[in-house]
Amino acid sequence: MNSGEPISKPDLYVLARVIKTLKERGRTNRTALATSTGLSYDRLVKYLVWMSDKGLIQFDSNDDAYLTKLGVDTYDELVKWILQYVGKVRFPKFS
Amino acid sequence: MTEETLSGKMTEFMTALDQVKKYRELASAMADFTIIVVASVAFFAALHIIVNLLDVFYGYSFIDPGYTGVLPFYGFVVLFIGVLMGIYRVQRKMNSVRLEQWEGTLNEGTPGALKLLQETQWEKTFSDIRFAKLGFVLYGAVKVMAYWMLAFFFFGILSGVIGNIFHLSFDPISLTVIPLVLVLVLSVKDLRYRYDQVGRLDSLLWELRWFDSEFRRADFKA
């Protein structure tokens, strides 16, 4: 796997996009994943390596990526995490 | 707490920011409004001065004395057109603000929400809210003053008519104060609306300041 320089701090937006795509499409090969997430292949591979190291995804025998339970939970946690902050803001209603 | 809840909350968030963008534009359009109104007053004043100077140079009434009484009416018309043009300019500028450009990004769901939050320029947003508040108040004040001037001219014409028919005259203070009171009474609704909106902008500023400081400090652990 060509990973180049590893990711030290991932962009949450990219991470969320990859997880969401995998959640919606299930097992997906890297090229299709790069296309549907709009990432360059090299960048996607770096993210997949990082996610695999964290246990968010795994690869099957065809080298297709799929989400682990931790990956699904992480996405749900991410939604809750944002809501924890955005949810507390009381936006005034402008008429 | 689902992705739909997040999307709904983000829609509220971005709609509030859109409103700030619109009011920010109002603040910058206020300068245009003031310039147009002041220019129309200056135009009328210049016209008046020229007529007076011509009177002085020629030593007799340059304009037929019968027409000099009509000058305030022209002043009213010039100012009226100026105010209308100013309001039209403000409305056009406010309507030119492009809203809901975030919709496509938000349709991505959680990733879109994250992107919008990451891309929000907080310091600029805070400064826009402050500017919008100031503009909102000043625009209201300038508008009242413009209406006051209009009412002053109108009342001047009216007092001339009343004076000719009923032989009644108004002192200069009444001529100035009555139109102001009239305009203030008629603008109460608008002034209250402005007061409420400024309060809302203020509370939005506090809420976003809290959010920015909390969200910036927070770190999501994957």
Interface residues (C-beta under 8 A of the other chain):
Chain A: P10 L12 Y13 L15 A16 R17 K20 K54 L56 T74 Y75 E77 L78 V79 K80 W81 I82 L83 Y85 V86 G87 K88 V89 R90 F91 P92 K93 F94 S95
Chain B: M1 T2 E3 T5 L6 K9 M10 E12 F13 T15 A16 Q19 E108 G109 T110 P111 A113 L114 K115 L117 Q118 Y193 D196 Q197 R200 L201 S203 L204 E207 L208 W210 F211 E214 F215 A218 F220 A222
